[in-house]
């Protein structure tokens, strides 16, 4: 146990991370820290011994925490980090603001960030993963981000310094995003709302939105998101190569590749993190044997496996 610095925020030692992830799996974190505000976050990071690892965590929508837990200080932003402000064509969103809320508030102000409406998670994670769908990505709109560095210093990083690619960025792992500025084109609020309603209907018709999942499990081999357009091709989509390998509905323990969308890994109710990760690795192996295509995880996996139980 570390001697945690004084804080006005909330500190919870050995908190099970299964409580904080959409897949509802994962062992405990050494500490979960919810800062009261930016100054509190700065003070704590500056005072934490540099050898203590940190892990900024959003709403846990794209995450498998292994059963042995995470030996780190998990930083979880909440109130005070979820504001949304709109001035002209610039939308400033706190890192804890939900993607869907940003899309809806922007649309109400006549600004088009509709691509965010169906993306699970919060803005901090969307920046780190360069989230996108329907042919639009964070990289197409991002101006800059504000982060708190591991030293506690505030820093503004322009978008072109982040190395944003398909589901990747060069953002340092030990800094915490606190806000992002996005540029949004003008649009008619009613038309934008109608577009988002249509997007939600399409998502619900094709994805297992009522199951415990973490969104798309693997990146598309083509290297880009679905466009949602009529001329979209599927030969190099992750779901298609998983389907072709006969893995729609495949099960391992309490984990399953969704019958509705085979690129969605779901917890049927009894899965461990090991079940989920092992099924994912089995899918990767089988797809490679079937097609020669190497799938890459889109879901982030962190932590240590549960210790093996020795048999007498």
Backbone torsions as a table, in degrees:
resi	resn	phi	psi	omega
1	UNK	NA	135.5	179.5
2	UNK	-92.6	158.8	174.4
3	UNK	-84.5	96.0	-172.1
4	UNK	-71.2	138.9	-178.2
5	UNK	-63.1	157.1	174.7
6	UNK	-58.1	142.4	-177.7
7	UNK	-152.4	152.8	171.3
8	UNK	-92.8	-1.3	-179.3
9	UNK	-91.6	-161.8	-176.4
10	UNK	-110.8	132.1	-179.3
11	UNK	-123.2	122.7	-179.4
12	UNK	-126.4	106.1	177.8
13	UNK	-72.7	147.2	173.1
14	UNK	51.9	42.8	178.6
15	UNK	-81.7	127.4	177.8
16	UNK	-63.5	124.8	-178.0
17	UNK	-78.4	-12.2	173.2
18	UNK	-57.7	-29.0	179.5
19	UNK	-69.6	-16.9	-171.4
20	UNK	-114.0	1.4	-178.2
21	UNK	-114.3	149.7	-178.8
22	UNK	-64.8	-30.1	179.9
23	UNK	-80.3	-10.4	177.6
24	UNK	57.7	42.1	173.5
25	UNK	-132.7	160.6	174.1
26	UNK	126.5	141.8	177.4
27	UNK	-79.1	-171.2	-173.8
28	UNK	-80.7	153.8	168.1
29	UNK	-88.5	151.9	175.3
30	UNK	-55.7	-46.5	176.5
31	UNK	-150.3	140.1	165.8
32	UNK	-107.6	124.5	-176.9
33	UNK	-117.5	123.5	175.6
34	UNK	-112.4	101.7	-176.8
35	UNK	-67.4	150.3	179.8
36	UNK	-72.9	-35.7	-178.7
37	UNK	-166.6	-175.4	-175.9
38	UNK	-62.5	-43.9	-179.0
39	UNK	-61.7	-38.9	178.6
40	UNK	-63.8	-43.8	177.5
41	UNK	-61.7	-44.0	179.0
42	UNK	-60.1	-45.9	-177.3
43	UNK	-63.1	-43.1	-177.7
44	UNK	-68.1	-45.2	-179.5
45	UNK	-63.3	-37.3	179.4
46	UNK	-66.6	-32.0	-175.7
47	UNK	-91.3	-20.5	179.2
48	UNK	-64.0	136.3	175.1
49	UNK	-56.8	136.3	-174.0
50	UNK	-61.3	-21.5	-179.4
51	UNK	-81.2	-8.0	178.5
52	UNK	-82.1	118.7	-178.5
53	UNK	-72.7	149.8	175.0
54	UNK	-122.5	156.3	175.4
55	UNK	-142.0	107.5	175.7
56	UNK	-70.6	130.4	-176.6
57	UNK	-128.3	131.1	177.3
58	UNK	-86.7	-125.3	-178.5
59	UNK	-93.6	7.0	174.5
60	UNK	71.8	27.2	-175.2
61	UNK	-83.9	-12.8	-174.5
62	UNK	-133.9	46.5	-164.7
63	UNK	-145.6	132.4	164.8
64	UNK	-112.4	117.4	173.1
65	UNK	-96.7	123.2	-176.5
66	UNK	-65.7	160.5	-169.3
67	UNK	-65.6	-24.2	179.1
68	UNK	-79.9	-7.3	177.1
69	UNK	90.3	-168.0	-173.1
70	UNK	-132.5	116.8	-179.2
71	UNK	-85.4	73.4	-176.8
72	UNK	-159.0	166.0	169.9
73	UNK	-87.9	111.4	178.0
74	UNK	-84.9	123.7	-179.2
75	UNK	-102.9	116.7	-176.5
76	UNK	-119.3	114.2	-177.6
77	UNK	-84.6	143.1	179.6
78	UNK	-136.2	-132.3	179.2
79	UNK	-58.9	141.9	-174.9
80	UNK	97.4	-13.6	179.7
81	UNK	-126.9	15.7	-175.9
82	UNK	-122.9	20.4	179.5
83	UNK	-71.0	154.3	177.4
84	UNK	-134.1	121.7	179.1
85	UNK	-126.2	141.8	-178.0
86	UNK	-128.2	123.8	178.0
87	UNK	-137.3	109.3	-174.8
88	UNK	63.2	-129.1	-178.9
89	UNK	-95.6	11.1	-178.6
90	UNK	-107.2	123.9	176.7
91	UNK	-109.1	120.6	176.6
92	UNK	-105.6	121.4	-175.7
93	UNK	-124.9	135.4	173.2
94	UNK	-66.1	153.5	-176.5
95	UNK	-62.5	-26.6	-179.2
96	UNK	-90.1	-0.8	177.7
97	UNK	-69.1	131.4	179.8
98	UNK	-68.2	140.3	-179.8
99	UNK	-53.4	-45.3	-178.0
100	UNK	-62.5	-38.4	179.6
101	UNK	-67.4	-38.6	178.0
102	UNK	-62.9	-44.7	179.7
103	UNK	-60.8	-43.7	-176.5
104	UNK	-70.3	-41.4	-179.4
105	UNK	-68.7	-38.3	176.7
106	UNK	-64.1	-43.8	-179.8
107	UNK	-61.3	-40.5	179.2
108	UNK	-62.6	-27.4	178.1
109	UNK	-92.4	6.6	179.0
110	UNK	77.6	32.5	179.5
111	UNK	-125.9	135.1	-169.0
112	UNK	-95.8	99.3	166.8
113	UNK	-125.7	37.4	-172.7
114	UNK	-61.5	-23.6	-179.8
115	UNK	-62.2	-22.2	-179.5
116	UNK	-78.1	-14.4	-168.8
117	UNK	-61.3	-37.0	-176.1
118	UNK	-102.3	7.3	179.8
119	UNK	-88.0	120.7	179.0
120	UNK	-71.7	144.9	176.0
121	UNK	115.4	-169.3	-176.5
122	UNK	-120.1	170.0	-170.9
123	UNK	-63.2	-37.4	179.6
124	UNK	-57.7	-47.3	177.9
125	UNK	-67.1	-35.5	179.2
126	UNK	-63.4	-36.1	176.0
127	UNK	-67.3	-50.4	-175.4
128	UNK	-59.8	-36.1	-177.7
129	UNK	-97.9	2.2	-173.5
130	UNK	46.1	56.1	-175.9
131	UNK	-60.4	151.5	178.5
132	UNK	-171.4	162.1	171.3
133	UNK	-163.7	167.2	-179.1
134	UNK	54.5	30.7	175.7
135	UNK	82.8	2.4	178.1
136	UNK	-116.4	146.4	-177.4
137	UNK	-132.4	162.3	173.3
138	UNK	-54.1	-39.1	-178.1
139	UNK	-57.8	-26.9	-179.3
140	UNK	-74.8	-16.6	-173.7
141	UNK	-124.0	-20.2	-171.8
142	UNK	-70.8	131.3	175.4
143	UNK	-95.7	-55.1	178.7
144	UNK	-164.6	170.2	176.1
145	UNK	-129.4	155.7	171.6
146	UNK	-111.1	131.0	-178.6
147	UNK	-127.1	157.9	165.9
148	UNK	-104.2	121.3	-178.9
149	UNK	-77.7	168.0	-177.8
150	UNK	-59.4	-24.4	178.1
151	UNK	-80.3	-9.3	-175.5
152	UNK	96.9	-5.4	-178.2
153	UNK	-76.3	144.5	172.7
154	UNK	-84.3	141.8	179.8
155	UNK	-147.6	137.0	173.8
156	UNK	-100.6	126.8	-178.3
157	UNK	-117.0	120.6	177.7
158	UNK	-67.8	152.6	-176.1
159	UNK	-58.0	-37.6	-175.5
160	UNK	-73.0	-4.3	176.0
161	UNK	-98.0	2.8	-174.1
162	UNK	-96.4	-6.7	179.5
163	UNK	58.6	44.8	-176.0
164	UNK	-71.8	124.0	176.7
165	UNK	-130.7	-166.7	-179.9
166	UNK	-67.5	106.9	180.0
167	UNK	60.7	26.6	-179.6
168	UNK	-141.5	160.4	170.1
169	UNK	-153.9	166.5	176.8
170	UNK	-101.3	21.1	179.7
171	UNK	-62.0	128.9	178.7
172	UNK	-58.2	140.6	-175.3
173	UNK	-68.8	-24.0	-173.3
174	UNK	-102.1	23.5	170.9
175	UNK	-116.2	157.6	-175.5
176	UNK	-115.9	117.9	175.6
177	UNK	-69.8	132.3	176.5
178	UNK	-113.4	-22.4	176.8
179	UNK	-162.7	163.5	178.7
180	UNK	-140.7	145.1	173.9
181	UNK	-109.2	129.0	-178.2
182	UNK	-122.0	145.4	174.9
183	UNK	-100.4	128.3	-174.5
184	UNK	-126.7	129.1	179.7
185	UNK	-68.7	158.4	179.8
186	UNK	-75.6	147.4	176.8
187	UNK	-157.9	162.7	177.6
188	UNK	-77.5	125.2	-175.8
189	UNK	-54.3	-42.3	-179.0
190	UNK	-66.0	-41.1	179.4
191	UNK	-66.4	-39.1	179.0
192	UNK	-66.3	-41.4	178.3
193	UNK	-63.9	-40.3	179.0
194	UNK	-64.2	-39.6	178.4
195	UNK	-62.5	-43.0	-179.2
196	UNK	-67.0	-37.3	176.5
197	UNK	-61.1	-41.0	178.2
198	UNK	-66.1	-41.8	178.9
199	UNK	-61.8	-42.1	179.6
200	UNK	-64.1	-40.4	179.5
201	UNK	-63.7	-42.5	178.4
202	UNK	-64.4	-41.4	179.4
203	UNK	-62.4	-47.9	-176.9
204	UNK	-65.7	-27.2	179.8
205	UNK	-77.3	-23.1	-172.5
206	UNK	-117.1	-13.2	-175.2
207	UNK	-122.6	150.9	-178.2
208	UNK	-80.7	67.1	-172.2
209	UNK	-69.1	-15.5	179.6
210	UNK	-96.1	-2.0	178.0
211	UNK	-97.1	163.2	175.5
212	UNK	-79.2	105.0	179.5
213	UNK	-139.1	176.8	176.8
214	UNK	-121.9	33.4	-177.4
215	UNK	74.4	-157.5	-179.5
216	UNK	-60.7	132.1	-176.2
217	UNK	-81.8	-42.2	-176.1
218	UNK	-122.2	150.5	175.2
219	UNK	-69.8	150.6	175.1
220	UNK	-68.6	130.9	178.6
221	UNK	-58.7	-25.4	179.1
222	UNK	-66.8	-21.5	177.6
223	UNK	88.8	20.8	175.6
224	UNK	-156.5	161.4	-178.8
225	UNK	-77.3	163.4	172.0
226	UNK	-61.3	142.8	-179.1
227	UNK	-90.3	-22.2	-176.3
228	UNK	78.7	1.0	-179.2
229	UNK	-88.4	161.1	-177.3
230	UNK	-63.0	-27.9	-177.6
231	UNK	-92.7	10.7	178.7
232	UNK	-62.6	136.1	178.6
233	UNK	-105.1	154.1	-171.3
234	UNK	-121.4	0.3	-175.8
235	UNK	-59.2	-33.6	-178.3
236	UNK	-112.0	33.0	173.5
237	UNK	-94.1	145.1	-177.8
238	UNK	-58.6	-43.1	-177.9
239	UNK	-60.3	-35.3	-175.8
240	UNK	-71.3	-42.6	-178.8
241	UNK	-72.3	-29.0	174.2
242	UNK	-68.9	-43.9	176.2
243	UNK	-59.5	-45.8	-178.3
244	UNK	-64.1	-25.4	178.3
245	UNK	-85.6	4.1	176.3
246	UNK	76.4	28.7	-171.4
247	UNK	-109.7	7.1	173.5
248	UNK	-61.0	125.4	179.0
249	UNK	80.9	4.5	-179.2
250	UNK	-59.8	143.9	-176.2
251	UNK	-126.7	150.5	170.2
252	UNK	-150.0	113.9	-174.0
253	UNK	57.1	-129.4	179.1
254	UNK	-91.5	9.4	-179.8
255	UNK	-100.6	148.8	-179.8
256	UNK	-149.9	142.8	166.3
257	UNK	-81.2	125.8	-170.8
258	UNK	-55.8	139.3	172.1
259	UNK	-68.1	-31.0	-176.1
260	UNK	-77.4	-39.8	-179.7
261	UNK	-146.1	105.9	-169.6
262	UNK	-68.9	-4.2	174.3
263	UNK	-95.9	12.8	176.1
264	UNK	-110.2	118.7	177.3
265	UNK	-90.1	124.7	-174.3
266	UNK	-124.1	151.3	172.5
267	UNK	-94.8	111.8	-177.1
268	UNK	-74.4	-6.3	177.2
269	UNK	135.7	-23.5	-176.2
270	UNK	-125.1	8.9	-174.1
271	UNK	-69.6	143.7	165.3
272	UNK	-94.5	167.9	174.4
273	UNK	-61.0	-36.6	179.2
274	UNK	-63.1	-40.7	176.1
275	UNK	-57.0	-48.0	-176.4
276	UNK	-64.7	-48.1	-177.7
277	UNK	-68.1	-40.3	-179.9
278	UNK	-66.6	-38.3	175.5
279	UNK	-64.3	-42.0	177.0
280	UNK	-59.3	-42.1	179.0
281	UNK	-68.2	-35.3	175.6
282	UNK	-63.6	-40.2	176.9
283	UNK	-62.0	-46.6	180.0
284	UNK	-58.8	-45.4	-179.2
285	UNK	-63.3	-45.7	-177.3
286	UNK	-68.0	-41.6	177.7
287	UNK	-61.6	-42.3	179.3
288	UNK	-63.4	-42.8	178.7
289	UNK	-65.1	-32.0	-176.9
290	UNK	-81.6	-36.6	-170.7
291	UNK	-129.4	-10.4	-174.7
292	UNK	77.8	6.3	-179.7
293	UNK	-94.1	128.9	179.7
294	UNK	-94.7	109.9	176.5
295	UNK	-78.4	145.2	177.7
296	UNK	-118.3	136.9	-179.4
297	UNK	-60.3	134.8	167.1
298	UNK	-96.2	-36.0	175.1
299	UNK	-67.1	133.4	178.7
300	UNK	-82.2	134.7	178.3
301	UNK	-119.3	128.3	-176.5
302	UNK	-137.3	165.0	173.3
303	UNK	94.9	-172.2	-178.0
304	UNK	-116.2	147.4	176.9
305	UNK	-64.5	160.0	174.3
306	UNK	-65.9	144.3	177.6
307	UNK	-63.7	142.8	179.5
308	UNK	-71.7	141.7	177.7
309	UNK	-87.0	121.3	-178.9
310	UNK	-76.3	132.5	177.3
311	UNK	-89.5	139.7	177.6
312	UNK	-73.9	NA	NA
